[in-house]
């Protein structure tokens, strides 16, 4: 076994028609990425070489059949080569083959981590439309990884400068989200978020819980008692466990207070309530973490950017931060497994 303490992070290439291959090649020329982890791309070596030429990465690409063949040299990208992308495959289009490639990358990366050949997964963006066109009917990475790992329930956490947000519901319509929210679910999401922050070194985190209605219902003035029925019982149970949890609070002021430093984590009730503030703070620095999986998984907080794919202008900042987060979380998980925790 290697004595290198840096975790191996399996980087899925994502949709080959999107910006994933380009941002991977840009990120892997940075010394700080290699200082944090040993990157192993799961994807297509030829596509990575093409992307490397587009962005002038100055890196070679090693086509590997097995993870054990990786050498982790800074001058060459190690690629577990699935050999699925034909020459001349177009950029910037929704294609079933691209969806199939994205699925296969995630499937293989999951097997790597489950087998102990990598310690974390970091995902480049996929196209949900292409994934569906390939016959894989998942709302996104989160739900796909949950099924591949046999995990009944996971949560999405977004991390941006000065803000962390975990979601009670994600890829469902607003009416469905309100119906799905219930006290036990809210409590489980708070617990998953709290555990993740403690693993990353934040002791006894301060957690703010959003309301559903404007002004968190304002004592029944807005809505139909959703806060009293769905959120307050969960907050009370969390406090009984000795956790520092406040809410339900008006979302508009809660996010401001969190960026000011009053809270370590915000619990959002539905997709846009949580995503909006994070995206305003900047796509380039945001990271998506799937919380509750038996494996560490981080992701860029942006999409395939088909409009600029193949042009070389995509920013790699979110991927670099996602790799850093994956590396920070992975050693703690590995350490706990080794100690029998």
N, C-alpha and C positions, 0 to 999 in steps of 0.2 A: 504494500500500500504506500502511496506517495506521502511524504512528510510535509508537503505543501499545504499550509493552513487555509489557503484561499479556496472557497467553495467553487465547485463546478456548477455553472449556471447554463442550463439548456435554453437557448434562445430560439424560439420558433420564428420562422421567416415570415409567417402570415400570408396574406394574399400576394402572389407573385406579380399581379398587375398593379399593385399599389406601391406605396413608398417604403414598405418594409425592407426589401433588399438594400435600398440606398441608405437608409438611416442606420442599418446594421453595419454596413461597410464604413460609414463615417464614424460611428461610435467605436468600432474596434481598432481604429488607428490612434485612439487616445490612450496615453500612458496611464491615466487615472483609472480607466476601466480595467486594465490588466492588473493594476495594483490591488484592486478590490476583489477580483474574481478570476477564475479560469473559464473563459467563454467557449461554449460549444454550440455552434449553430445547427439546428435541425431544419434542413431545407433542400435546396438545389444548388450544387456547386457552380454550375454553368451560369445560372441566373445571378449568383453573387458576383462572379467574375465580371459579368456584363454591367452590373450595378457599380462595381468598383471602378470600372473604366469611366462610367458616366460621371461619378463624383471625384475622379482622380484620387482614389484612396491610396494608391501606391502599395497595395497589399496583394500577396498571393492568396490563393484559396486551395486548401488541401481537401480532396474528395475522399471521405472515409466511409468504410463499410460498417465499422463498429466503433463505439465510443472509446474503447480501450486504445485505439490507434492515435488518439489526439496527442499532440506534442505541446500545445499551448505556447507557441512561439509568437512573439509580437509582430513579426513580419509576414505571418501567414495565418489566415482565418481557417480554423478547423471546422469542417462542415460534414455532419453526418448526412450523406448524400442520398436522398430518396429518388433522384433521377426521374422526376415526373414532369418537368417543364420543358416542352420542346423548343428548339431554336426558333427565334422570331415570335415568340409568344407576346402578344400586344400588352402595352401598358394602358392604364386609364379606362379599362372596360370591365363590366361585370360579366364573368364567364364561369360556366359550371366547372371547368377544369381548375380554375383558380380556387374555387371553393373547396374542391376535393383536395388540392395540395395543402391548403390551410388546415383542413381537418386532419390529414395524415401527419402533418408536422406536430400538431397538438397531441395526437394519439401516441406518436413515437416518443415525444418528450415526456409524457406522463409515464410511459413504461420505463424510461431511463431513471426517473426519480424513484419510482416504486422499486426498481431493482438496485438502488443505491449507486448507480453510475453517474448521477448528478444530484446536487443537493437542492436545487431550486429551478423554477421555470420562469422565464421572462418572455412575454409574448409581444411580437410585432402585430400591427393591426390586420384584422380580416374584414371582409365584406359579408355582412349578414345575408344580403341578397344573393351573393355568389354561393355562400354556404348552403342556403336553401335550394338554389338551383342545382346543386350537386346531390341533393337528396338528404341533407343533414339538417333536420328541422329543429334548430336550437336558436333561442333569442340572441346568443352571443357566447363568448369564451366562458363566462362564469357558469352558465348552465351546462355547457358541454363538459367542462372539467369536473363539475359535480357528478355527472353521470359516469364519466370514465373512472372516477375514483370511488364510486359507490357512496357518495356523500349525500345524505337526504336534504340537508339545508346549509346554504352558505350565504355570506353577505358580501356586498361590494363596498370597499373603502377607497375613497379618493384622498390623495395626499398632495397638497400644494404648499407653496411657501406660506407659513403662518396659519394653515388651515388643514384639518383632517375631518372628513365626513364619512359616516357609515350610513347605509341605507336600509330601511325596514322593508321597502319594496323597490323593485327596479323596473324591469322590462314588461310592464303591464299598463293598460290604460288607467287613467286617473280614477274613474268610477270603480274599476276592479281593485285598484290599490286601496282605496278607502274601505272597501268591503273586506279585503284581506287583513288589514291592520287589526290586531287584537292584542290584549295585554301580554299574554305569554310570548307571542312573537316579538314584541317590543323588548321584553326583558331578555330574551335570548340574544337579540341583536346587541343590546347594551353589553351583555356578558362577553360576546365574541370580540367586540371592539375593545373592551377593557383589557381582556386577556392579551390581545395583540399589542397594545401599547405597553403593557407590563413586560412582555417578552422583548420589546425593543428598548427597554431601559427606563420607561416612565413609570415611576412608582405612584400608586394611588391617584390615577388620572382624574381630572375634573371633566365631567361629561354634561353637556347641555342637550336637552331633548326638545326638538321642534314640536309645535302644535300642528294641527291639520288645517284649521280655519284661520282667517285673518285675525291677528291679535290673540292667537291661541284660543279663539272662541270668546274671549272677553266675558267670562262667567256666564256663558249661555246666550250672549247677545248675537253671536254669529254661529251658524251651523245648527246641528240638531243634537248637541251633547256628545259629539265624537270624542272630545278631549277627556271628558269625565268617564266615558265608557271604555275607551280604547287605550288611553295613555296614562292617566293618573294612577290606576292600580299598579301598573308596571313600575312607575317611578317610586311609588311607596314601597314596593317589594325590594327594589334595588337599594333603597335607603336602609331598609331593615337588615340588609346584608352588610351594612357598613360602608357602602360605596358613596362617593361624592357625585351625586346625580341631581340635576335640577331640571324642572320642567313640569308640564309643557310650557315652552316659552315662545313668544312671537318670533317666527323665523327671520324676519327682516332685521331685527335688532340682535338676535342671537348670533348670526354670522358675523356681524360687525364686532360684537364682544369677543368672539372666538379669535378673530384676526388681531384683536388688541391684546390677547393673551389671557383672557378670563377663563377659557376652557381649552382643554387638550383635545377634545373630540366633540363633534356635533352629530347628533342622531337625526337624520332626515327621514321624513315619512314616505316620500315618493321620489321618483327619478329626478324630475326637473327641479324640485325644491333643493336637492343636494348638488346636482350637477351645475346649475347656473352659477352660483358663487365661485365654484372651483374654476370653471372655464373663464370667468371674468379675470381671475388672477393670472391666467396664462396657460395655454395649451402646452407650451414648450417645457414647462417645469412640472406639470401634473403627472401623477403616477396612480395607477389603478391596482389595488391589492385585493385579491380574493381571500376573504377571511372565513375560516372554518374548514378548509380543505386539509387533508392529511399531508399535503405537500405545500411548499412555499410557492406562491405564484404572484408575480407582479406584471404590470403591463404599461405600455404607453397610454396616455389619456387623450388619444386622438384617433381619428379614423384612417382609412386607406389613402385619403387625399388624391383621388383619381385625377383631379384637375391638374395636379403638378407632378404626378408619377412619371418617371422617366426623364425628368428635366434636371435632376441633381440639386434642386434648391431646397428640398425638405430639410427641416431642422432636426437634428438628432438629440436635442437636449432632453426631451422627455424620456427617450430610451436610455440615455446615460443615467438619468436619475432613477429609472426603474431598475437598472442593473445594480446601482448602488444600494437601493432598498432591498433587492433580492439577496445581495451579498451580506447585508447587515442582519437580515432575518434568518438566513440559512444556517450560519454557524451555531446560533442558539438552538435551533431545532435539532441539528446534528448532535450537539453537546448533550441535550436532554435525552436523546435516544441512547447514546453511549452510556449515560449514567443510570439508565433504566427508569427515568422519570416518566 
